[in-house]
């Protein structure tokens, strides 16, 4: 029997089967996908733009043919000819389903815009930027001394500022002579001072004295989001911060899905490279507009990213990272030009990529190491950069170990039935009454809890739209503390839990958080599949940390630092109840915010920090979780909430977890649960 085509939406991960001829906008509405439309699907407003992706998608188990959607039509052509539309985009109200298809909903087509929470953390940084301005007075040409204008400019900079061995880019050389004469041989030069591996370069010359700011970018290129901080290179001030969703999400939410896409589709790697570079330029337009500057004023940029992003950004096929021994094309720091990377900044702008540590521990982990300095710590510190792929560092001044753990996108709301990215209207904080089993919650965009006066007014503009990453973590932990879910991760029946919020959902039960259907809103539940997704993600995270502790031959760490934009919003108590992190005093668990972004800023504003991190990275020892025999053992134990064998004495002194077991349905249910855990 032939089944209806499968429609998969990214970044939400929502999917469903729809008859041939169903408009994409209709499919999105039925699945609760956040796709905007003002005109109601009449082809007038163009708010419902989507990007279909074609080729092999092993993660989703589909192959998207070139004719998966109906052909481009007259309505779309009329809109493009009058107002323009990005190549590859379609109108969701016009494109109809003909076969299995993967549809990306870009940020501008979402009603509830993504909140990229990678803000710039307050940090004292010793200011020694790579780009500096030098005012010089240049000797005029002389018939008796036939040297060129550039040579005399170099001599002036050497004599007046002690900067030697200067190079110059051709575009700057082409404008040098008129600038020197306009300034009456007095000019200001922007010089990129380089590093041990890179000679100083004259980037721009202005007539006379020029003291306008020079800007630099610190960019955190993540699997899910790209965040950038625009800094004044003379003062160190962060003048603007902005972020966007990584447009590569449509090729796969996790890293291995993107590696698979490049392996299964000819030209797939180049396609992803073009997408991320285009996304970068969109972000740079956004941040320059926010700061009120021209992009040509941005002369330096530092990038941090994981190895797969690193390779795809550079235009390197990540094929080798998809199989042992996970060889990098290069692990060294790179000094490049913006032009080489198709980035629209100053014509001579320079780019620095921090070194990768090894395998799947990349430049983002190096940036975290630069920011949090575990190698200078007197006590044993565990640093966890929580994201789609978690980077974990454990160490002190004696040694530092590192590994990565594939947590997947569940922590960011993807693959969760009512999950969504962090956006206004998303549930981000939760408490469940242990007696009544009723939840109270707070949504992004409001400080009022759901059981407080004024809540309805506070959320009038956003509504309640779903659950974001921090919300699902608190929900699952609160359900465990309230006795709604047992240690193996099974939600109990109304009779077992004493709550009619536990509703039958197929063969298992779900927990009803919010029912907004009476007002046209969503019905938000936590399903047993959601619990399983979170268990798998947190087990991967904990197992990586536990593996590093094994190498140190310790059962406890002195303190834990949660890094990453997402890590900044995690409650330490809920993370420990869930079993995401090892047992530790709650006052010893802190948030470093976006540590990778902070590391990028340090490298941007202090060129000596670049040499420092390159040396530090060489001393960090990488542990490869994929070949460690104990990783799987730790993973199985960590699938329980909080853990099947770890005692968690500190946590137990703070919280008493109910001793419940809802798997009383006989051997058939038990076997089914075991099979599900293996999957």
C-alpha positions in Angstrom: 0.0 0.0 0.0 1.5 3.3 -1.1 1.8 5.8 1.8 1.5 9.6 1.6 4.7 11.6 1.2 6.6 12.5 4.3 7.2 16.2 5.0 10.0 17.1 7.5 10.4 20.6 8.8 13.7 22.1 10.1 14.7 23.5 12.5 11.7 22.3 14.5 12.2 18.6 13.5 8.4 18.2 13.2 7.2 15.8 10.5 4.0 14.2 9.1 2.6 12.5 6.1 0.3 14.5 3.8 -1.6 13.7 0.6 -0.1 14.7 -2.8 -1.2 18.2 -3.6 -1.1 19.5 0.0 0.4 23.1 0.2 3.5 23.3 2.4 1.8 26.1 4.4 -1.2 23.7 5.2 1.2 21.0 6.3 3.0 23.5 8.5 -0.2 24.6 10.1 -1.4 21.1 10.8 1.9 20.2 12.5 2.1 23.4 14.4 5.3 24.5 12.6 6.1 28.2 13.1 5.6 29.5 9.5 4.3 33.0 9.1 1.4 34.0 6.8 -0.5 37.3 6.8 -2.7 36.8 3.8 -4.0 33.4 4.7 -2.3 31.6 1.9 -3.5 33.7 -1.0 -0.1 34.4 -2.4 -0.1 38.1 -1.6 2.1 38.7 1.5 5.1 36.4 0.8 5.6 35.8 4.5 5.6 32.0 4.1 8.9 31.7 2.2 10.5 28.3 2.7 13.7 26.6 1.4 13.3 23.0 0.2 16.3 20.7 0.3 17.0 17.9 -2.1 19.2 14.8 -2.0 19.9 12.0 0.5 19.1 12.6 4.2 20.1 9.4 6.0 19.2 10.9 9.4 15.6 11.4 8.3 15.6 8.2 6.3 14.4 10.0 3.1 15.7 10.8 -0.4 14.3 14.0 -1.7 13.8 14.0 -5.4 14.1 17.1 -7.6 10.3 16.9 -8.3 9.3 16.6 -4.6 7.4 19.8 -4.9 5.2 21.2 -7.7 6.9 23.4 -10.2 7.5 27.1 -9.8 4.3 28.9 -10.7 3.1 32.3 -11.9 2.3 33.6 -8.5 5.9 33.0 -7.3 7.3 34.4 -10.5 5.3 37.6 -10.2 6.5 38.1 -6.6 10.1 37.4 -7.5 10.0 39.8 -10.5 8.4 42.6 -8.5 10.1 42.3 -5.1 12.9 39.8 -5.5 13.4 36.4 -3.7 16.5 34.5 -2.6 17.4 31.8 -5.0 16.1 28.4 -3.9 13.2 29.9 -1.9 9.6 28.9 -2.6 6.3 30.3 -1.3 4.8 27.8 1.2 1.3 28.6 0.1 2.1 27.8 -3.6 4.5 24.9 -3.4 2.6 21.6 -3.0 3.8 18.2 -1.9 4.5 15.6 -4.6 7.0 13.4 -2.7 9.1 13.1 0.5 10.6 16.5 1.2 12.7 18.3 3.8 11.6 21.9 4.3 13.7 24.6 6.1 11.7 27.5 7.6 14.2 30.5 7.6 14.2 32.8 10.6 12.5 35.7 8.7 9.5 33.4 7.9 9.0 32.4 11.6 6.3 34.2 13.5 8.2 33.8 16.8 11.7 34.9 16.0 14.6 32.9 17.4 16.3 34.4 20.4 20.0 33.7 20.0 21.2 34.0 23.6 24.9 34.1 23.0 25.4 37.5 24.6 28.8 39.0 25.3 29.8 38.3 28.8 31.4 41.0 30.9 35.2 40.3 31.0 38.3 42.2 31.7 40.6 41.8 28.7 44.1 43.2 28.4 43.8 45.3 25.2 46.4 44.5 22.6 44.5 44.3 19.3 46.0 43.0 16.1 44.9 46.1 14.2 46.2 49.5 15.3 46.3 53.0 13.8 49.6 54.8 13.3 49.9 58.5 12.4 53.1 59.2 10.5 54.9 62.0 8.6 56.4 60.7 5.4 59.4 62.1 3.6 58.5 63.7 0.3 59.9 62.3 -3.0 63.3 63.6 -4.0 64.9 63.5 -7.4 68.2 62.6 -5.6 66.7 59.7 -3.6 64.6 57.7 -6.1 62.7 55.5 -3.7 59.0 54.8 -4.0 56.2 56.2 -1.9 55.5 52.8 -0.3 59.2 52.5 0.7 59.2 55.9 2.3 56.0 55.1 4.1 57.5 51.9 5.4 60.6 53.8 6.6 58.4 56.4 8.4 56.4 53.7 10.2 59.6 51.9 11.2 61.4 55.0 12.4 58.4 56.6 14.2 56.6 53.4 15.5 59.2 50.7 15.4 57.1 48.4 13.2 59.2 46.5 10.7 58.9 44.1 7.8 55.6 45.7 6.6 53.6 44.2 3.6 50.8 45.9 1.8 47.7 44.6 -0.1 47.3 45.6 -3.8 44.0 47.5 -3.3 45.7 49.7 -0.6 48.8 50.2 -2.8 46.6 51.3 -5.7 45.2 54.2 -3.6 48.4 55.1 -1.8 49.8 58.0 -3.9 46.7 60.2 -4.0 46.1 59.7 -0.3 49.7 60.7 0.6 49.5 63.9 -1.5 46.0 64.8 -0.2 47.3 64.5 3.3 50.4 66.6 2.5 52.6 63.6 3.4 50.9 63.2 6.7 48.8 60.1 6.9 47.2 57.6 9.3 47.8 53.9 8.6 45.7 50.9 9.8 48.3 48.1 10.3 47.5 44.5 11.0 50.4 43.6 13.3 50.2 39.9 12.6 51.6 37.2 14.7 54.6 34.8 14.8 53.4 33.2 11.6 52.1 36.3 9.9 53.9 39.5 8.8 52.5 42.9 9.5 50.4 44.5 6.7 49.3 48.0 5.9 45.5 47.6 5.5 44.4 51.2 4.8 45.8 54.7 4.6 43.9 57.9 5.3 45.0 61.5 4.6 46.0 63.4 7.7 45.1 62.5 11.3 42.3 59.8 11.4 41.0 58.6 14.8 37.7 57.0 13.8 37.2 53.6 15.4 38.4 50.4 13.8 36.2 47.4 14.3 36.6 43.6 14.7 34.3 40.6 14.9 34.3 37.7 17.4 32.2 35.0 15.8 31.0 31.8 17.4 30.0 29.5 14.5 27.8 26.8 16.2 26.0 23.9 14.7 22.6 25.5 15.5 23.3 29.2 15.8 25.9 31.8 14.6 26.6 34.6 17.1 28.8 37.6 16.5 30.1 40.4 18.7 31.2 43.6 17.1 34.1 45.2 19.1 35.7 48.6 18.9 39.4 47.6 18.6 40.7 50.7 20.3 38.5 50.5 23.4 37.6 46.9 23.6 33.9 47.8 23.9 31.3 45.5 22.5 29.2 47.9 20.4 26.7 45.4 19.0 25.9 41.7 19.3 23.6 39.7 17.0 22.9 36.1 16.0 21.1 34.0 13.4 20.2 30.4 13.0 22.9 28.4 11.1 21.4 28.0 7.6 23.0 24.6 7.4 20.3 23.2 9.7 18.2 22.3 6.7 20.9 19.7 5.8 20.8 18.1 9.2 20.5 19.3 12.8 23.4 17.3 14.2 27.0 17.2 12.8 27.0 13.6 11.6 23.8 14.3 9.6 25.7 17.0 7.7 28.7 14.8 7.2 26.3 12.2 5.8 24.7 14.8 3.6 28.1 15.6 2.1 28.9 11.9 1.6 25.5 11.1 0.0 25.1 14.1 -2.3 27.5 15.2 -5.0 28.6 18.8 -4.2 26.9 18.6 -0.8 29.8 19.9 1.1 30.2 22.9 -1.3 26.4 23.5 -0.9 26.8 23.7 2.9 29.9 25.9 2.6 28.0 28.4 0.4 25.0 28.3 2.8 27.1 29.1 6.0 29.1 31.9 4.3 25.9 33.5 3.0 24.5 33.3 6.5 27.6 34.9 7.8 27.2 37.8 5.4 23.6 38.2 6.4 24.6 38.3 10.0 27.4 40.9 9.3 24.8 43.1 7.5 22.6 42.8 10.5 25.3 43.6 13.1 26.7 46.6 11.1 23.2 48.0 10.7 22.6 47.6 14.4 25.9 49.5 15.2 25.3 52.1 12.5 28.6 51.5 10.7 29.6 50.3 7.3 30.9 46.8 7.0 34.1 48.1 5.4 35.1 49.5 8.8 35.5 45.9 10.1 39.1 45.0 9.6 39.7 41.9 11.7 37.6 38.8 12.7 38.2 35.8 14.9 36.2 32.6 14.4 35.6 29.6 16.7 33.7 26.5 15.7 33.7 22.7 16.0 35.7 20.6 13.6 32.8 19.9 11.2 31.8 23.6 11.1 35.5 24.5 10.7 35.9 22.3 7.7 32.6 23.3 6.0 33.3 27.0 6.6 36.7 26.6 5.0 35.3 24.7 2.1 36.8 21.4 3.1 34.8 18.2 2.7 34.3 16.8 6.3 34.3 13.2 5.0 37.3 12.1 7.1 35.6 13.4 10.2 32.8 10.9 9.7 35.0 7.8 10.3 37.8 6.7 12.5 40.5 8.0 13.1 38.5 11.3 12.6 41.5 13.1 10.9 41.4 16.9 10.6 42.6 18.5 7.4 44.5 20.8 9.8 44.4 21.4 13.5 46.7 24.5 13.5 45.4 28.1 13.8 44.8 29.8 10.5 45.4 33.3 9.3 43.3 34.1 6.2 41.7 37.0 4.4 38.0 37.8 4.3 38.1 37.8 0.5 39.3 34.2 0.5 36.3 33.2 2.5 33.8 35.2 0.4 33.0 37.4 3.5 32.0 41.0 2.7 34.0 43.1 5.1 36.9 45.6 4.7 38.7 44.7 1.4 41.9 43.8 3.4 40.2 42.3 6.4 42.0 39.5 8.1 40.5 36.3 9.7 41.9 34.2 12.4 40.6 30.7 13.2 41.6 29.3 16.6 43.3 25.9 16.5 41.3 22.7 16.9 42.3 20.4 19.7 41.8 17.1 17.7 39.2 14.9 16.1 35.8 16.2 17.2 37.1 18.7 19.7 37.5 21.9 17.9 38.3 25.6 18.0 35.2 26.3 20.1 36.7 24.1 22.8 40.0 25.9 22.4 38.2 29.2 22.9 36.5 27.8 26.1 40.0 26.8 27.3 41.2 30.3 26.6 38.2 31.9 28.4 38.0 29.5 31.5 41.7 28.6 31.7 41.4 25.1 33.3 45.2 24.8 32.8 45.7 27.6 35.4 43.2 26.2 38.0 44.4 25.1 41.4 41.4 22.8 41.9 40.0 20.2 39.5 37.4 21.9 37.3 35.0 20.3 34.8 34.0 22.7 32.0 31.0 21.6 29.9 30.1 23.6 26.8 26.5 22.4 26.3 25.2 22.4 22.7 24.2 20.1 19.9 27.7 18.7 20.3 29.1 19.1 23.9 32.7 19.9 24.4 34.0 18.8 27.8 37.3 19.8 29.5 38.6 18.5 32.8 41.8 19.6 34.4 43.9 21.7 36.6 47.4 23.3 36.4 48.9 19.8 36.1 47.1 18.6 33.0 43.9 19.1 31.0 41.9 16.4 29.2 39.2 17.0 26.6 36.5 15.1 24.7 33.3 15.8 22.8 29.9 14.1 23.2 27.2 14.0 20.6 24.2 15.2 22.7 22.1 16.0 19.6 19.5 18.8 19.4 17.1 17.7 22.1 18.5 20.1 24.6 17.6 22.9 22.2 14.0 21.9 21.8 14.3 19.9 18.6 12.9 16.4 18.4 10.7 17.2 21.3 6.9 16.9 20.6 6.1 20.4 21.9 9.7 21.6 21.6 11.0 24.7 19.9 14.0 27.0 19.8 14.3 29.7 22.4 11.8 32.4 21.2 9.2 34.6 22.8 6.3 32.4 24.1 8.5 29.3 24.8 8.3 27.8 28.3 11.7 28.3 29.8 11.2 27.8 33.6 9.0 25.2 35.3 8.0 24.1 38.8 5.6 21.2 39.6 3.7 21.1 42.9 4.7 17.7 44.5 1.2 17.4 46.1 -1.2 18.6 43.3 1.2 17.6 40.5 0.2 20.9 38.8 2.8 22.9 36.9 3.6 26.6 37.0 5.8 28.1 34.4 7.3 31.1 32.9 7.7 31.9 29.2 10.4 33.8 27.3 9.4 37.5 27.1 7.6 37.6 30.5 8.8 37.6 34.1 5.3 36.6 35.4 4.6 33.0 36.4 1.6 31.2 35.0 -0.2 31.1 38.4 0.4 34.8 39.1 -2.0 37.7 38.5 -1.3 39.5 35.2 0.1 36.4 33.4 -2.6 36.5 30.7 -1.8 40.2 30.0 2.0 39.5 30.1 1.8 36.9 27.4 -0.9 38.6 25.3 1.5 39.4 22.5 3.5 36.1 22.5 1.1 33.5 23.7 2.4 30.1 24.9 4.0 28.4 21.9 6.0 25.4 23.1 8.9 24.4 25.3 12.6 25.4 24.8 15.7 23.6 25.9 16.0 24.9 29.5 12.2 24.4 29.9 12.3 20.7 28.9 15.2 20.0 31.2 13.4 21.6 34.2 10.1 19.8 33.2 11.7 16.4 33.1 13.6 17.0 36.4 10.5 18.4 38.1 8.5 15.4 36.9 11.0 13.1 38.5 11.0 15.1 41.8 7.1 15.1 41.8 6.9 11.3 41.2 5.4 11.6 37.7 8.2 9.8 36.0 10.4 7.0 37.5 14.1 6.5 37.4 14.1 4.5 34.1 12.1 7.3 32.5 8.6 6.0 32.3 5.6 8.3 32.9 3.1 6.8 35.3 -0.7 6.4 34.9 -3.2 8.6 36.7 -3.7 5.8 39.2 0.1 5.5 39.8 0.9 9.2 40.0 -2.3 10.5 41.5 -2.6 13.1 38.7 -5.2 13.2 35.9 -2.6 15.3 34.0 -1.0 11.9 33.1 -3.1 11.1 30.0 -3.0 7.9 27.9 -1.1 8.6 24.7 -1.0 5.4 22.6 0.7 2.7 24.6 2.3 5.0 27.1 1.3 8.1 29.1 2.0 11.8 28.6 2.0 14.7 31.0 -0.3 17.6 30.2 1.5 20.9 30.8 -0.9 23.4 29.1 -4.0 23.1 27.1 -4.6 26.2 25.0 -6.8 24.7 22.4 -9.9 26.5 23.7 -8.3 29.8 22.7 -6.8 28.5 19.5 -3.4 27.8 21.0 -1.4 24.6 21.3 -1.8 21.6 23.6 1.6 21.2 25.3 2.5 17.8 26.7 5.6 15.9 27.6 5.5 12.4 26.0 7.5 9.3 26.9 9.4 9.7 23.6 10.4 13.2 24.8 11.7 11.8 28.1 13.7 9.2 26.1 15.2 12.0 23.8 16.3 13.9 26.9 17.7 10.7 28.5 19.8 10.0 25.5 21.1 13.5 25.3 22.0 13.8 29.0 23.5 10.3 29.1 25.9 11.3 26.3 26.9 14.4 28.2 27.4 12.7 31.5 29.3 9.8 30.0 31.8 12.1 28.4 32.4 13.8 31.7 32.6 10.5 33.6 35.1 9.2 31.1 37.5 12.1 31.7 37.0 11.6 35.5 38.1 7.9 35.0 41.2 9.1 33.3 41.9 11.3 36.3 41.1 8.4 38.6 38.6 10.5 40.6 34.9 10.1 41.5 34.2 13.8 42.2 35.3 17.1 40.8 35.9 20.3 42.8 33.7 22.5 40.7 31.7 22.5 37.5 31.4 25.3 34.9 28.4 25.2 32.5 29.4 27.1 29.4 27.6 27.9 26.2 24.5 30.1 25.5 22.3 27.2 26.6 24.4 26.4 29.6 23.8 29.9 30.9 20.1 29.1 31.3 20.3 25.7 32.9 19.4 25.4 36.6 22.2 23.5 38.4 19.8 21.6 40.6 17.6 20.4 37.7 20.7 19.5 35.7 21.9 17.3 38.6 18.5 15.8 39.2 18.4 14.9 35.6 21.9 13.4 35.8 23.4 15.7 33.2 26.4 16.5 35.3 28.3 14.7 38.1 27.3 15.1 41.8 28.7 18.3 43.3 27.7 21.1 45.8 25.3 23.4 44.0 27.4 26.4 45.0 30.3 24.9 43.1 28.3 24.8 39.8 28.5 28.1 37.9 27.7 29.4 34.5 30.3 30.9 32.3 27.7 32.0 29.7 29.0 32.0 26.1 32.6 31.0 27.0 33.5 30.2 23.4 32.4 33.6 22.3 34.4 35.1 25.2 37.4 33.2 24.1 37.0 34.5 20.6 36.8 38.1 22.0 39.9 37.6 24.0 41.8 36.4 20.8 40.3 39.3 18.9 41.4 42.0 21.4 44.7 40.5 22.5 47.0 39.2 19.9 49.3 37.6 22.5 46.4 35.4 23.5 46.5 33.8 20.1 50.0 32.6 20.7 49.0 31.5 24.2 46.0 29.4 23.1 48.1 27.8 20.3 50.6 26.6 23.0 47.8 25.6 25.4 46.1 23.4 22.8 49.2 21.5 22.1 49.3 20.5 25.8 45.6 19.3 26.0 45.2 15.6 25.8 42.2 14.5 23.7 40.1 11.4 24.7 38.1 9.9 21.8 34.8 8.7 23.3 33.9 6.6 20.2 36.7 4.1 20.9 36.6 4.1 24.7 35.1 0.8 26.0 33.7 2.3 29.2 31.8 5.1 27.4 28.9 2.7 26.5 28.9 1.4 30.1 28.6 4.9 31.5 26.0 5.7 28.9 23.7 2.8 29.9 24.0 3.7 33.6 23.4 7.4 32.9 20.2 6.7 31.0 18.4 6.4 34.4 17.3 9.6 36.1 19.7 10.6 37.6 21.9 7.5 37.3 21.5 3.7 37.7 24.6 3.2 39.9 26.1 6.6 40.8 24.9 7.4 44.4 24.7 11.2 44.1 25.1 11.7 47.9 25.3 15.6 47.7 22.1 15.7 45.6 20.3 13.3 47.9 21.1 15.6 50.8 19.2 18.4 49.0 16.4 16.5 47.2 14.5 13.4 48.0 13.6 11.6 44.8 10.4 9.4 45.0 11.2 5.7 44.9 8.6 4.8 42.2 8.6 2.2 39.4 5.8 2.4 36.9 7.0 -0.5 34.8 4.5 -2.9 36.3 2.9 -4.0 33.1 4.5 -7.3 32.9 7.2 -8.7 30.7 5.8 -7.4 27.4 6.0 -3.8 28.6 9.4 -4.4 30.2 10.8 -5.9 26.9 9.4 -3.0 24.9 11.1 -0.5 27.2 14.4 -2.3 26.9 14.2 -2.3 23.1 13.4 1.4 23.2 16.4 2.1 25.4 18.7 0.2 23.0 17.5 2.3 20.1 
